[in-house]
Amino acid sequence: MPPPPWKTAWIVGASSGIGRAVALRLARDGVRVAASARDAAALEDLAAEGGGLITVHPFDVTEDGAATRVLGEIEATLGPVDLAILSAGIWEPFRPDDIRVDAFADSIAVNYLGAVSCIAALLPGMRGRNAGQIAIVASVAGYFGLPKSATYGPTKAALINLAESLRTEMDGSGVAVSLVNPGFVATRLTEKNSFPMPFLMQPDAAAERIVKGLRSRRFEVAFPRRFTWGMKFLGTFPYPVFFWIVRKFVSRR
């Protein structure tokens, strides 16, 4: 495989799961990785595995101005960020007998507005350089509403919509926008799921798919293919058929 097209990557949400696996994968390719998340100790453990190419930059995406501050620190030491992967996220299963408004607010603050704050920090520099790539990590859970996903799915749907809007806005600017829609990946978030997860992947396998897809600079990187194609096909049905399928094959599981 040819050398990666990026010198410096910023991964937000790098302390565990997909973000951590992608950080290690990029470091193996020789990319300098700035790793961010709230858990500084987990980031230090990640850096210890990175062969000297992973640096630690902890912050909370919900803190006003933190993304801009941290990006400034990264670029002052590592140079311009060529690739940003925004994967910070939380997942709280929805329970209709215990609706917590704060759980919805927290999901929006971290999953959606956290990505927006990073994009707001990144775009001025990337547009000024006419170069760069932003990868927004959403989920197939954002394709349509599913049981147990009322707090999580809408934030991923918002990220999909955001990525689609930005892709058009950035046409001709030299800034590429990519959307990453994974299926089920074995992480601390999916550990909360009490239902069968078809085509469950390990984080390292997901990282391989993501890096390969981002190299191609195609818009959507969705995997595993059989699962995501099936999900997209399900979304084409009229609502009566859609809800019948969901009740029969999803809710009862």
TABEL-V408294 format. One record per residue. RES is the residue in one letter. SS is DSSP state (H for helix, E for strand, L for the rest). OMEGA is omega as a letter, one per 20 degrees, with the letter a starting at -180 (NA if undefined). D_FIRST is the distance of its C-alpha to the first C-alpha in Angstrom with 1 decimal. Layout:
# TABEL-V408294
RES,SS,OMEGA,D_FIRST
RES,SS,OMEGA,D_FIRST
This chain:
# TABEL-V408294
M,L,r,0.0
P,L,r,3.8
P,L,a,6.6
P,L,a,8.4
P,L,a,11.3
W,L,r,13.9
K,L,a,15.8
T,E,r,18.3
A,E,r,18.5
W,E,r,21.9
I,E,r,22.1
V,E,a,25.6
G,L,a,26.5
A,L,a,24.3
S,L,a,27.0
S,L,r,26.3
G,H,a,24.7
I,H,a,21.7
G,H,r,21.8
R,H,a,21.8
A,H,r,18.9
V,H,r,16.7
A,H,r,17.9
L,H,r,16.9
R,H,r,13.4
L,H,r,12.9
A,H,r,14.7
R,H,r,12.5
D,L,r,9.7
G,L,r,12.6
V,L,r,14.1
R,E,a,17.9
V,E,r,19.3
A,E,a,23.0
A,E,a,24.1
S,E,r,27.3
A,L,r,29.7
R,L,a,33.3
D,L,a,33.0
A,H,a,32.7
A,H,r,33.0
A,H,r,30.1
L,H,r,28.0
E,H,r,29.1
D,H,r,28.0
L,H,a,24.6
A,H,r,24.4
A,H,r,25.5
E,L,a,22.4
G,L,r,20.0
G,L,r,20.1
G,L,a,22.0
L,L,a,19.5
I,E,r,21.4
T,E,a,24.8
V,E,a,27.6
H,L,a,29.3
P,L,r,31.6
F,L,r,33.6
D,L,a,35.1
V,L,r,33.9
T,L,a,37.5
E,L,a,39.0
D,L,r,40.0
G,L,a,38.2
A,H,a,36.0
A,H,r,32.6
T,H,r,33.6
R,H,a,34.8
V,H,r,31.8
L,H,r,29.4
G,H,r,31.6
E,H,a,31.4
I,H,a,27.6
E,H,r,27.3
A,H,a,30.1
T,H,a,28.2
L,H,a,24.4
G,L,a,24.7
P,L,r,23.9
V,L,r,22.0
D,L,a,19.1
L,E,r,18.4
A,E,r,21.2
I,E,a,21.0
L,E,a,24.6
S,L,r,25.1
A,L,a,28.5
G,L,r,30.8
I,L,a,33.8
W,L,r,35.1
E,L,r,38.8
P,L,a,40.0
F,L,r,42.7
R,L,a,46.2
P,L,r,48.8
D,L,r,51.6
D,L,a,50.3
I,L,a,48.9
R,L,a,47.9
V,H,a,47.5
D,H,r,46.0
A,H,r,43.1
F,H,a,42.4
A,H,r,42.7
D,H,r,40.4
S,H,r,37.7
I,H,a,38.1
A,H,a,38.1
V,H,a,34.9
N,H,a,32.8
Y,H,a,33.7
L,H,r,35.4
G,H,r,33.1
A,H,a,30.2
V,H,a,32.6
S,H,r,33.5
C,H,r,30.0
I,H,r,29.4
A,H,r,32.7
A,H,a,31.6
L,H,a,28.1
L,H,a,29.1
P,H,a,31.5
G,H,a,29.0
M,H,r,26.1
R,H,r,28.5
G,H,r,30.0
R,H,a,26.6
N,L,a,25.7
A,L,r,22.3
G,E,a,20.8
Q,E,r,19.7
I,E,r,21.9
A,E,a,20.9
I,E,a,24.1
V,E,r,24.0
A,L,a,26.8
S,L,r,27.3
V,H,r,28.4
A,H,r,31.8
G,H,a,32.1
Y,L,r,32.3
F,L,a,36.0
G,L,r,38.5
L,L,r,38.5
P,L,r,40.9
K,L,a,40.6
S,L,a,38.2
A,L,r,40.8
T,L,a,39.9
Y,L,a,36.1
G,H,a,35.3
P,H,r,37.1
T,H,r,35.0
K,H,r,31.7
A,H,r,33.4
A,H,r,34.2
L,H,r,30.6
I,H,r,29.5
N,H,r,32.3
L,H,a,31.4
A,H,r,27.8
E,H,r,29.1
S,H,a,31.6
L,H,a,29.4
R,H,r,26.8
T,H,a,29.7
E,H,a,31.2
M,L,r,28.0
D,L,r,27.6
G,L,a,27.5
S,L,a,27.3
G,L,r,23.7
V,E,r,23.3
A,E,r,21.2
V,E,r,22.6
S,E,r,20.7
L,E,r,22.6
V,E,a,21.4
N,E,r,23.7
P,E,r,23.2
G,L,a,25.6
F,L,r,27.1
V,E,a,25.1
A,L,a,26.9
T,L,r,27.9
R,L,r,31.2
L,L,a,31.9
T,H,r,31.7
E,H,r,33.8
K,H,a,36.7
N,L,r,36.4
S,L,a,39.2
F,L,r,38.0
P,L,a,35.6
M,L,a,32.0
P,L,r,30.4
F,L,r,26.7
L,L,a,26.6
M,E,r,23.1
Q,L,a,22.3
P,H,a,20.8
D,H,r,17.7
A,H,r,16.9
A,H,a,17.9
A,H,r,15.6
E,H,a,12.5
R,H,a,14.0
I,H,a,14.9
V,H,r,11.8
K,H,a,10.0
G,H,r,13.2
L,H,r,13.7
R,H,a,10.5
S,H,a,12.2
R,L,r,15.5
R,L,a,17.5
F,L,a,20.8
E,E,r,21.1
V,E,a,18.7
A,E,a,21.0
F,E,i,20.7
P,L,a,21.6
R,H,a,22.0
R,H,a,25.3
F,H,a,26.9
T,H,r,26.1
W,H,r,27.1
G,H,r,30.3
M,H,r,31.0
K,H,r,30.6
F,H,r,32.9
L,H,a,35.4
G,L,r,35.7
T,L,a,36.9
F,L,r,40.1
P,L,a,43.4
Y,H,r,44.5
P,H,r,47.0
V,H,r,44.5
F,H,a,41.8
F,H,r,44.2
W,H,r,45.5
I,H,a,42.0
V,H,r,41.3
R,H,a,44.7
K,H,a,44.4
F,H,a,40.8
V,H,a,39.8
S,H,a,43.0
R,L,r,44.5
R,L,NA,41.5
